[in-house]
């Protein structure tokens, strides 16, 4: 697993400082097409949260 280490006990330890995230260009558009996927979006401060 990326961003994790294995301890002496054999258990994995998650290290969030080693995990990279991907960024994507997005846009907001209106559509009446029922085949278009939509996702709930909220704003938290300066962050846009997309629920998938």
MDTraj code that builds the backbone (N, CA, C; nanometers):
import mdtraj as md
import numpy as np

residues = "UNK UNK UNK UNK UNK UNK UNK UNK UNK UNK UNK UNK UNK UNK UNK UNK UNK UNK UNK UNK UNK UNK UNK UNK UNK UNK UNK UNK UNK UNK UNK UNK UNK UNK UNK UNK UNK UNK UNK UNK UNK UNK UNK UNK UNK UNK UNK UNK UNK UNK UNK UNK".split()
xyz = np.array([
    [0.0846, -0.1164, 0.0000],
    [0.0000, 0.0000, 0.0000],
    [0.0900, 0.1237, 0.0000],
    [0.0612, 0.2200, -0.0870],
    [0.1399, 0.3425, -0.0937],
    [0.1156, 0.4244, 0.0323],
    [0.2194, 0.4786, 0.0914],
    [0.2050, 0.5627, 0.2091],
    [0.1981, 0.4873, 0.3404],
    [0.2201, 0.3561, 0.3356],
    [0.2158, 0.2812, 0.4607],
    [0.3503, 0.2156, 0.4866],
    [0.3739, 0.1847, 0.6109],
    [0.4952, 0.1165, 0.6542],
    [0.4532, -0.0073, 0.7311],
    [0.5412, -0.1041, 0.7409],
    [0.5135, -0.2231, 0.8207],
    [0.5949, -0.2124, 0.9494],
    [0.5280, -0.2230, 1.0636],
    [0.5959, -0.2140, 1.1925],
    [0.6598, -0.3485, 1.2269],
    [0.7355, -0.3525, 1.3363],
    [0.7998, -0.4767, 1.3815],
    [0.6966, -0.5835, 1.4166],
    [0.5771, -0.5405, 1.4537],
    [0.4727, -0.6371, 1.4887],
    [0.4029, -0.6918, 1.3643],
    [0.4375, -0.6394, 1.2459],
    [0.3755, -0.6864, 1.1228],
    [0.2522, -0.6090, 1.0826],
    [0.2126, -0.5129, 1.1647],
    [0.0945, -0.4323, 1.1330],
    [0.1356, -0.3153, 1.0453],
    [0.0481, -0.2762, 0.9524],
    [0.0803, -0.1623, 0.8670],
    [0.0493, -0.0318, 0.9398],
    [0.1297, 0.0704, 0.9131],
    [0.1140, 0.2029, 0.9732],
    [0.0956, 0.3013, 0.8587],
    [-0.0166, 0.3720, 0.8562],
    [-0.0441, 0.4685, 0.7502],
    [0.0298, 0.5986, 0.7774],
    [0.1010, 0.6497, 0.6766],
    [0.1725, 0.7766, 0.6877],
    [0.1136, 0.8737, 0.5857],
    [0.0263, 0.9668, 0.6287],
    [-0.0393, 1.0579, 0.5341],
    [0.0571, 1.1537, 0.4651],
    [0.1770, 1.1720, 0.5174],
    [0.2737, 1.2629, 0.4558],
    [0.3388, 1.2021, 0.3316],
    [0.3274, 1.0719, 0.3146],
    [0.3873, 1.0051, 0.1992],
    [0.2870, 0.9815, 0.0863],
    [0.1600, 1.0144, 0.1077],
    [0.0557, 0.9890, 0.0092],
    [0.0357, 1.1137, -0.0768],
    [0.0340, 1.0934, -0.2082],
    [0.0077, 1.2045, -0.2998],
    [-0.1349, 1.1941, -0.3511],
    [-0.1940, 1.3069, -0.3801],
    [-0.3284, 1.3081, -0.4357],
    [-0.3242, 1.3614, -0.5776],
    [-0.4206, 1.3231, -0.6559],
    [-0.4293, 1.3701, -0.7936],
    [-0.5200, 1.4929, -0.8007],
    [-0.4902, 1.5827, -0.8913],
    [-0.5759, 1.6979, -0.9153],
    [-0.6351, 1.6854, -1.0550],
    [-0.7559, 1.7348, -1.0715],
    [-0.8260, 1.7265, -1.1989],
    [-0.8889, 1.8611, -1.2326],
    [-0.8876, 1.8950, -1.3608],
    [-0.9585, 2.0145, -1.4058],
    [-1.1072, 1.9786, -1.4104],
    [-1.1902, 2.0660, -1.3592],
    [-1.3341, 2.0416, -1.3587],
    [-1.4072, 2.1655, -1.4054],
    [-1.5318, 2.1474, -1.4438],
    [-1.6166, 2.2607, -1.4800],
    [-1.7584, 2.2297, -1.4347],
    [-1.8377, 2.3332, -1.4250],
    [-1.9773, 2.3183, -1.3858],
    [-2.0617, 2.3562, -1.5064],
    [-2.1469, 2.2641, -1.5477],
    [-2.2309, 2.2866, -1.6649],
    [-2.3707, 2.2346, -1.6386],
    [-2.4702, 2.2987, -1.6986],
    [-2.6077, 2.2497, -1.6924],
    [-2.6271, 2.1466, -1.8026],
    [-2.7063, 2.0433, -1.7734],
    [-2.7350, 1.9417, -1.8745],
    [-2.8692, 1.8779, -1.8449],
    [-2.9475, 1.8587, -1.9495],
    [-3.0746, 1.7870, -1.9378],
    [-3.0598, 1.6415, -1.9814],
    [-2.9377, 1.6010, -2.0149],
    [-2.9103, 1.4657, -2.0605],
    [-2.9140, 1.3701, -1.9410],
    [-3.0067, 1.2731, -1.9400],
    [-3.0145, 1.1799, -1.8266],
    [-2.8945, 1.0852, -1.8169],
    [-2.8121, 1.0773, -1.9213],
    [-2.6957, 0.9889, -1.9188],
    [-2.5727, 1.0509, -1.8549],
    [-2.5812, 1.1777, -1.8151],
    [-2.4672, 1.2472, -1.7548],
    [-2.4595, 1.2131, -1.6069],
    [-2.3411, 1.1710, -1.5613],
    [-2.3231, 1.1428, -1.4189],
    [-2.3088, 1.2732, -1.3418],
    [-2.3752, 1.2835, -1.2283],
    [-2.3624, 1.3999, -1.1413],
    [-2.3241, 1.3531, -1.0014],
    [-2.2597, 1.4404, -0.9258],
    [-2.2137, 1.4089, -0.7902],
    [-2.2470, 1.5252, -0.6983],
    [-2.2851, 1.4981, -0.5734],
    [-2.3087, 1.6056, -0.4770],
    [-2.1776, 1.6791, -0.4465],
    [-2.1847, 1.8127, -0.4430],
    [-2.0667, 1.8958, -0.4181],
    [-2.0989, 1.9945, -0.3073],
    [-2.0055, 2.0112, -0.2126],
    [-2.0201, 2.1117, -0.1071],
    [-1.8898, 2.1901, -0.0963],
    [-1.8985, 2.3084, -0.0374],
    [-1.7804, 2.3904, -0.0119],
    [-1.7512, 2.3871, 0.1366],
    [-1.6237, 2.3644, 0.1711],
    [-1.5778, 2.3702, 0.3095],
    [-1.4603, 2.4658, 0.3122],
    [-1.4886, 2.5915, 0.3449],
    [-1.3842, 2.6939, 0.3396],
    [-1.3415, 2.7150, 0.1966],
    [-1.2127, 2.6960, 0.1677],
    [-1.1601, 2.7102, 0.0316],
    [-1.1629, 2.5788, -0.0460],
    [-1.2067, 2.4704, 0.0179],
    [-1.2047, 2.3374, -0.0448],
    [-1.3394, 2.3024, -0.1062],
    [-1.3355, 2.2404, -0.2224],
    [-1.4546, 2.1855, -0.2861],
    [-1.4536, 2.0353, -0.2594],
    [-1.5605, 1.9855, -0.1986],
    [-1.5695, 1.8442, -0.1627],
    [-1.6697, 1.7778, -0.2566],
    [-1.6228, 1.6780, -0.3314],
    [-1.7078, 1.6020, -0.4232],
    [-1.7315, 1.4657, -0.3612],
    [-1.8582, 1.4324, -0.3392],
    [-1.8926, 1.3036, -0.2785],
    [-1.9115, 1.2012, -0.3895],
    [-1.8280, 1.0967, -0.3869],
    [-1.8365, 0.9923, -0.4887],
    [-1.8784, 0.8627, -0.4239],
])
top = md.Topology()
chain = top.add_chain()
for i, resn in enumerate(residues, 1):
    res = top.add_residue(resn, chain, resSeq=i)
    for name in ("N", "CA", "C"):
        top.add_atom(name, md.element.get_by_symbol(name[0]), res)
traj = md.Trajectory(xyz[None], top)
